[in-house]
Amino acid sequence: MTGPDASAAVTTGSGPAGAPVTLLIADDDEVTRSGLRTLLAAQPGIAVVGEAADGVEAVEQARRLRPDVVLMDVRMPRRNGIEATRQLLAESGSAEPPKVVVITTFENDGYVTAALSAGAGGFVLKRLPVRQIAEAVRVVAAGEAILFPSALRRMVAARPLGSAEALPKAALTEREEEVLRLMATGLSNPEIAQSLMVSLETVKTHVGNVLTKLGAQNRTHAVVIAYESGLVVPGFTG
C-alpha cells in the first residue's frame, strides 16, 4: 500500500474464500459517509451493510448487523470513535466483535493513538484513494494490522512520552524487544524473520509473547505501547 506515508506497511490478507467483507461506516458527516458508502460498495470483496452518524449509533448498528469491520471516524457527537471502539471490542458474547479501522482527516490527529490503544486494528486517511481504504478494510478483516509508521511516530512525538513503567512488570526478553522495535518500523512477520534470520514460526511466537506480556489487543496496540513507554522513540527506523 502506498500513499502519503511511503513507509506505510500493510500485511495483505483476505476474508473467507468467496465471502465479501461486511462493512459498517461510522461518520458524522453525511456527505462523507454517503460518498464512502458508494465508493467502497463498488470495490471488490466488500459489502457495505450499514451506516452510523455517531458513536452511539455505531455501537447499536454493529450489535445488530454484526459487520466484519467498522470504518470508524473519531470525532463524532454523543460518543466519539475512541469510546465506541473501546465498547465494541470489550463486549463479550458468542460472536466475535468487529474489527475497527479508524479513518481520519489528519495524520497528527491526537485521537488516533487513543483509538489504536483502545484496540483499533489500524488507521487510514480520508484523502487516500478509495482502493487503498478498501485494501485496509480487507487486511484488518483478515486479522492483520495496517500501520503508517512515520505518521504514528509523528503523532506520538506530539504527545508527552510516558514512563518506562508503562510497560508491564513482566519484562520482555532481549529478542522480544528486538521484534517489537522491528514491528514499530512497520515490518511484517516475514520481513522480521528475514531481518533476524530466523523462521517465520519463531517470529510468530515472539510476536504472540509480546502481545501477551504487553496486554496488547493487536500488534498496532503493541507498537503504540512501545512508543508511549519510551521503548521505541520517535524517529527510530530500525
N, C-alpha and C positions, 0 to 999 in steps of 0.2 A: 504494500500500500504506500502510495506516495501522496504528498500534499504539502501543506505549509511547513511541516517539520520533516526534513529529509531523513531524520533518524527514526521516524515512526516505524514501529515494529508490529507486524501482525503475524500471528501463527495461524495459517489458514486452516479452516475446518469446515464441516458441513453437518447438516442435521441428518435425521434418519433418512435412509435411502428412499427417494421418491416423495418424501414428505416436505412441504414447504415450511419455513419458519414462520410461526404465527406471531404477529407484532401488534402491540398497543402503543399508540403515540400520545404522549402527555406533554402539552404545551399550552400556555395560557393565551397565546396569540392565535386567533382563529385563522388568519391568513397563512401564517407559518404552518400551523397544524394541517390545514387543508392541502397546502402545497406538498408537504412531506407525504401525506397520505397518497395523493395522486401519483407522485413520482416513485415512491417506494413500492406501491402496489404494482407498478409496471416492471419492477425488477424481477429477474428470475429467482425462484426459490423463496419468495417472501409473500405472505398473505397478511394484509393489514386487517385485523379483526375488530378494531375499535379505536376510539379517541377519548381523551380526557382533557378538561380545561384547567384542572388544578390538581394538587397533590391528594386531596381527599377523594376526588373522583377517580384519580389514577388507581388508588388502592381498591376502591369499590369495584371498578371495572376489571382490574386484574383478578380479584377474587371470583368475579362472575364469569369472565371469559377464559381464564387460565391460559394466557398467551405464553409462548416460549420466552419472549423478550419484551421488556418495556423500554421504549426510547424516551428518556426522562429529561425534560428541561429542569433546571434547578431553581430558577427564580419564578415561582408561581404563588398565587394567593391561596389563602386558607391553610394550606400545608405545603411547604417548599419541597423540592425534589429530594433533598437530603433526608428529611424526616419520612417522606413517602418511601424512599428506598430502604431506610432502616426498618420501617414497619413491615414492608413486604418480605424482606429477607429474614426477618426474625420470626415470622409466623410459622408455626408448626402445623402439621396435618399430613394426610395421606398423599397429597400432591406436592411435588417439588415446587418451591417458589420460582417465579420467573427470574431470568437473568435481567440485569439492568445495564443499559448503555446510557451514560449521561451525554446530553447534547447541549452545547453552549455556544455563545457568540464569541466569547473572548478566551484566548489561551491563558490569560492570567486571572481568570475568574476564581476568586478565593473559595467559592463554594465547591469547586470541583474536587479538591483534595479531601474535603469533608465527605463528599459523596462517595469517593473511592474508599475512604476509611469505613464508610457505612456498608460497604460490600459491593458497590457497582463494579462490573467487570471491565470497565474502561470508559473512555470518553471520546467524543468526536466533536468537530467544529461545524457549526451550521453552514459555513461557507464552503465546506468540502463538496466536490462533485457528488451527486446522489449515488453513483455506483460505488463510491468509497464508503459512504454511510451504510449502504446496503451490505457491503462486504463486512463491515464492522459488526453489523447485526448478526450475520451468518456465523462469523467467527465466535462471537460471545455465546451464541446459541449452542455452539458445539462444545462449550466448556473451556474455551481458550481465553486468552487475555489480549486486549489491544492497548498498546502503550505509545504515547508520544514522549519519549524520554526527555528530550531537551525542553519541551513545553512543561513537563512535570517538574523538571529541575528549576525552571524559572518561577513556577507557581510556589514551590516550596521555599525558594530563595527569598521570596517576598514575605514569608511568614517567619516568626521567631522560631529558631530550632529548639526542640525540646531537649530535656536532659537525656543522657545515656540511660537513665533509669527507665525511660520509656520502653526499653527492650525488656522482655520478661526475664526473671531471675534464671530461668533455665537457659543457660548460655549456649549459643551456637558454637559448634566446633569451628576450627580454622577453615576447613574445607566448606562448611555450610555458609560461613561469612563470605567466602570467595564466590560461591554460587550466587548468593544474594546480591553481591555487588555486580556481578555479570547480568543478573536479572534486571537490575536497575538501569543498565545501559540499553535494555530492550532486546537482549539476545533471546532467541528461542531455545528450547531444550536441546535440539540437535546442534545449534551453534555453540552452546555452552559445552556440550560434550566434545566438540571439535577443539574448542579453545583449551580445555583442560586435558584433552587426550584421554578421555575415559568413555565408557559405554553410555548409550542413551539411557539404559535402565538405571545405571548408577546415578545419573543426573536426576532422573525422576524420583529416585529415593531421597536424594539430598533436598530437592525442592519440597517434597512431601514433609520431610523433617522440619524444614524451615517454616512452612506454613503452620505446622502443629505447634512448634515452640513459640512462634510469634503470636499465635492465636489469630492468624490472618484468615479471612474468608476465601481469599484467592491470591494469586501472585501479584496482582495490581495492588491490593491492600498491603501485601508484604513490602513492596517497593516504597509505598508511602511511609510505612513504619520505619524503613531503613533510612529514608531521608530525614524524617522528622525527629528521629532519635540521634541523628548525627553520625550513624554508622557509615552512611554514604553522604557526602557533601555535594551541594550544587556545583556543577562543573565537572564532576567525576565522569570520565569517559571510558574507564576500563584499563 
